[in-house]
């Protein structure tokens, strides 16, 4: 074996899975029809891998929603409230992912978190005292058999028991020890079943090994695999890690009876040093993650060969991806509008298969034509530096990153200027983007609708949206963002330095796919991006309307970044561009400006020791640079979602925003305790209901959420909002949910005023 990948995108080259799932949710197709689409995607993926020369195509990397959720189902780790729904296995999975609501039942979706340092979201497993672990790996086994019958000998993959236990949420006194033995037994069952089928290799993914490990966690990992590997028999086991290096447990890993070990040499900065210092066992195969699974640029073969040369002491090497390819689009072949001069620099999932093949041919067979062609690609600088922008950045001083007066001092002037009630109600920004909105936008893009007619349409939608919010009774309004295709792509299209794809979709969670723009060159802002629509909205109402922007860190984290300059340099370029927009919004009379940093945590290093010196030391100042020049009475908001923020609360406070809204509903408001403990100064809007689920929260449910918040935080500090933007929802659930939010807030306000009297 010489060529390998960890996993392949599962959405289909044209998002076939997304559309099929949405039809299934709308009851337009049967489960059998959905399964047919899934089978076609899997077959196409195996063919692509085999044709590119991958030695063992991967099976069980497909999922209808999330691979961690699949493992929860396989282990029987399903909370009782979902079992009580008495749904079939597939619909139980969807209930866990999306929530479930009918006349008799009402259950929330399981909490969702970012998958390590990516923009992918996983469903958090739950372990409670009643959890009974019981093996049911039928999905993995059936997909292996399906591939076998189609002529493909695959390597099944699965999230490992250690990562599962580390990521799980423990309730009602349960701990890892509560289920440890049963989880090991379940995996032993899997190994036995794979042996019976004659499977050659099983890939067990343990990305949690790249996190900081305590001695206790190292012992847990070793104890699991000392026991589990006794059952492997003829089955070969590949321990696959990614997103970093395994510096804490490398010595323990290489002593265990794995047949192969997968290490990341892209993000794993110590991976090479660990091998050079401690060696690598001759009897094991190194699956070397040399092709970047998270970015879209062509691989620099010379640099890869230098790394391979440094690994010469390793007896048996397989050329591998650094992580799953689900974090990049499926194929460059779908891009017909970009020039060949641009496209030649890109490598998506399918093209990365070819890169693995070529690197293997160069390294093992000394085939030089591939190398020569690649050298030519990297010989010349791809872009020319913007000297004017560089001078601006070079002149920045500490003063440019500091807003005056202080947070507390400017609060009084904002309170006077805005005159808002206790518990101000608002939304995060976007309103449902209906089929009509998407259709009209496409017509304009294709030239079928004039810009003037499109602008008129947008003005009407904004007026409708404002009227709806006024009718509902919200205190701070938004314009709805109907002009925006995406919270990052929209801004990228307005900035110099970006290029855009047609079909380069990447799964974010479930049916939600994003199409990250690509940072091609130095980034500048040639003209205003949002002022036209924010100013128009504000002219239509006496209530304050938030100007809505995406922050520089999120724009970069949700783009495919350059590799020829640092992330810090790119972010500061974006910060200057967004700062110009903020100041223009202020000049246009916008008193509240929200600068979303939804993805602030996404690029946070996975090891705490690297947090400040490698990320927060520039990411937080970049945000401050954006709003450092606004007037004291201008209120700056930001928003963050679907990550764990409890451990970086001081840094978030240091962003010096006036109001911060958090996703909090799926995590049971766990962030509130952290805010209280850190004496958080910024005003906060913890999300009181989950917008990523179609269920409608009751007034009582939202009221209970608010009461929990007000038990921990003073009422003067709290804003009331959903946990995220409403773009992906429909009006049918959005309108009643917001009415319930306002009603619940009014009840609490009344109770508070009467109590105070």
Helices and strands as residue ranges (DSSP letters): H 16-25, H 31-51, E 58-59, H 67-75, H 80-83, H 89-98, E 100-101, E 106-107, E 112-114, E 121-123, E 126-127, H 138-149, E 155-159, H 161-167, E 169-170, H 176-197, E 201-205, G 207-210, H 215-228, G 229-231, E 236-240, H 250-255, E 260-264, H 271-278, E 285-291, H 301-310, E 317-321, G 325-327, G 332-334, H 340-343, H 349-365, H 368-378, H 387-394, G 398-401, H 407-418, H 435-445, H 451-472, H 489-494, E 495-499, E 506-509, E 512-514, E 518-525, H 531-539, E 546-550, H 552-557, H 567-587, E 592-596, G 608-610, H 611-611, I 612-616, H 617-627, E 635-640, G 646-648, H 649-653, E 659-662, H 671-677, E 683-686, H 699-712, G 715-717, H 731-756
